[in-house]
Amino acid sequence: MSEVGKGIKKLGFGFMRLPEKEGVVDLELTNRMVDRFMEAGYTYFDTAYVYGDGISENAIRDAVVKRYPREKFQLADKMPMGKVNASEDYETLFNTSLARTEAGYFDFYLLHALGKASFDKAEATGGFEFIAKKKEEGKIRHIGFSFHDSAAVLEEILSKHPEVEFVQLQLNYADWESENVQSRLCYECARRHDVNVIVMEPVKGGTLAKMSDEIESKMRAVHPQASTASWAMKFIGEKEGIITILSGMNSMEQMEDNICTLDDPQPLTEEENRVIAEVVEIFNSAPRIACTACKYCVDGCPMKINIPRLFSVMNSFATYGNLEGAKKSCAYATKESGKASECIQCGQCEGACPQHLPIIETLQKIAATLED
């Protein structure tokens, strides 16, 4: 069985969603959170070239690298495959991450967000050969990749690259049997190849941390004092072959809750498994906008509204009931495009929609529900 990651405790500190103060990283709070994390015996930190275009890597440098002996923690970073156009790009991008973090080397280094298209790019440009070379040079301890695609594509990658030591997968109970994410199938594929797993999105970007009253009441009936998020962390914590579970913590409260949950993870009981199954059934029965994301509605929109993306956010809200998270997703989705409230009701979108959806009415609902 794979020994990669042995001895690392099952909570990783993801530096993607850091606490902020007046629009910038709150380094003082981040430092306190890092200190509490290390004090509790956790040592795995995760960043990426693309997180905040260097902000995350710089924060890792200031909060961790400059404040703790290098041998006392593990640092993971990632090659931004979206910025790779030719083989020579790998060296430049890798050296930029080393310079930003001042880490000297990376304990875990990943080709970032592989799917079929980015895997083909990595094959054509020598991505796997590059990280293997950096491992030989001592700049990387363990090589792997993060993944967003089907289990069939994962099978192809792991079959072609047995040198890979780990894979980072999106695993949570909401996506466990999902046809799109295929959490279980991807996890089982990795384990068949004796590849250990780093978990991302265990709480589905915060979606599983705050849900509808109906769902949360089911959980409180079993564990009155337990957080909703702790159910998601516990579901993953019992799985075999897990190196660590990444959490994008941005408050001390989240930190303490995760430490409490994962310090001594226990297998789910029959009753807990029953509640999770009921919750997933509620997810699956939620009313959804029947948008296929064909984007025919987008091309002629005079207000440049990304209608399919807003529909996806609304579907997520209908499924999980996380209003705060949905509002944040809506704001992010409209950073560079029109808001639902900016619809001028010209009707172009409805005329182009092959599903004949009531787009104007739905945008009005989204504006009333998710825009502040």
Protein Blocks (a to p, Z undefined) as FASTA:
>chain_A
ZZehihiacbdcdfkbccdeehiacfklmmmmmmmmmmnopabdcddfkgonhmlmmmmm
mmmmmmpcfklpccdddddfklpcbfklmmmmmmmmmmmnonopafbdcdehiafklmmm
mmmnommmmmmmmmmnopafbdcddddddfklmmmmmmmmmmbgbdcddddfklmmgmkl
ommmmmmmmmmnopacddehklgnolmmpccfklmmmmmmmmmmbcfklmmmmmmmmpgh
iabdcdddfbfklmmmmmmmmmmccdddfklmmmmmmmmmmmmmpccdfbehlommmmmm
mnlpafklmmmmmmmmmmnopaklmmmmmmmmmmmmccfklpgolommmmmmmnlpafkl
mmmmmmmmmpZZ
